Amino acid sequence: MPTSRLPGFHNLTRAERLARIVAETGLGEEQAARLARAAEVDGDLAEMLSENVIGVMGVPLGVATNLIVDGEEVLVPMASEESSVVAAVCNGARACRATGGVTTEADAPRMIAQVQLIGVSDMAATRAILEDRAEEIAAICNACDPVLVERGGGFRTFETRVAGEFLVVHLIVDVRDAMGANAVNTMAEALAPHLESWTGARVGLRILSNLADRRLVRARARWRAGEIGAGMVEGIVAAYAFAAADPYRAATHNKGIMNGIDAVALATGNDSRALEAGAHAFAARSGRYGPLSRWQRDAAGDLIGTLEMPMAVGIVGGATRAHPTAQAALAIMGATSAGRLARVMAAVGLVQNFSALRALAGEGIQRGHMSLHARNVAIAAGAEGDEIERVAREMVARGEVREDVARALLHGGKG
Ligand code: MEV
């Protein structure tokens, strides 16, 4: 039985840590060697980015083709382990090229930091105190990040909300090309002692909100009925109606959107958990969880898709700057501002959603998905080298992509 108590583990070298894990868990030699090999190129970088590193988990990086966003052609790097995510964007984007691709718009990059005030007995009086200090609040926040201010960003305003028994101060900050978590958290922490001394309240949490609803992005595209078929337009509109009526379906509908958005986030070193949190909180803003996108038929019978959601992403700071792959991904996209990145990501989310709904409203997703997934199944069944392709192809031809079939094919059986 291994112990999870490993004092000094973080002080070991990567190789020593791996050896320790092998000793504790009985991990096979071959598996350990595989972990060590996978970290040969990027192990040192991984250690800079995270802690207690023993390896690097490689995720395939693909490039989605065919996308036009606001009149500009764009190649989009996507990191995803899920088969068919990249292919779905390629196909969906190709199908709306004739109508000019996706048009988008993004709000100014404003993030919210929350400061929780505890023990406020008179909410209105405390609010008034803060109103009187508005200029000082701005100055304290902006002093935290003169470079941001120089670049045209910085503190914009503050608001107060009552949440349960607490008065909550929201600092609204324009973070320019950053995701902004560090900038706004620093401001919230710097302001906290001042808020305590002005109001007599005690400060609790000081942290950004991932419900970044001051930083929304919108995307819109049209797919011609002549291109996808009038029946498909109807099918997708009905799929949307299902998601609008049922949170169980809306969760999966939105998962499809996030398949694309998270893949671009990962490729560009952005925080996919922050995006997920923001997306789902936004999807539930009415009190009832719903779809982030809408699908309608226009007067000409064409399909119109629109998407609106928070998009807190950056091109500076954090892993985006530190990770050469993220830098390369941004260079491939030609994303020179956080706004452009956010708009391309919204376009990817919308197109991804289109392709998922097209498959679901048509033949279902399994045939396309499974043929792309067949190689994974073959590997899981123990196929190696040339066997992988042979077994995958045979399973697809039979329409039976399953591990038991792969195993039987490997061992010369009929499956
Ligand atoms: C699978 O990763 C995503 C889908 O389930 C999305 C959807 O159902 O809309 C296909």
Boltz pocket constraint, residues with backbone or C-beta under 6 A from the ligand:
constraints:
  - pocket:
      binder: B
      contacts: [[A, 82], [A, 252], [A, 253], [A, 254], [A, 255], [A, 256], [A, 257], [A, 259], [A, 353], [A, 356], [A, 357], [A, 360], [A, 365]]
      max_distance: 6.0
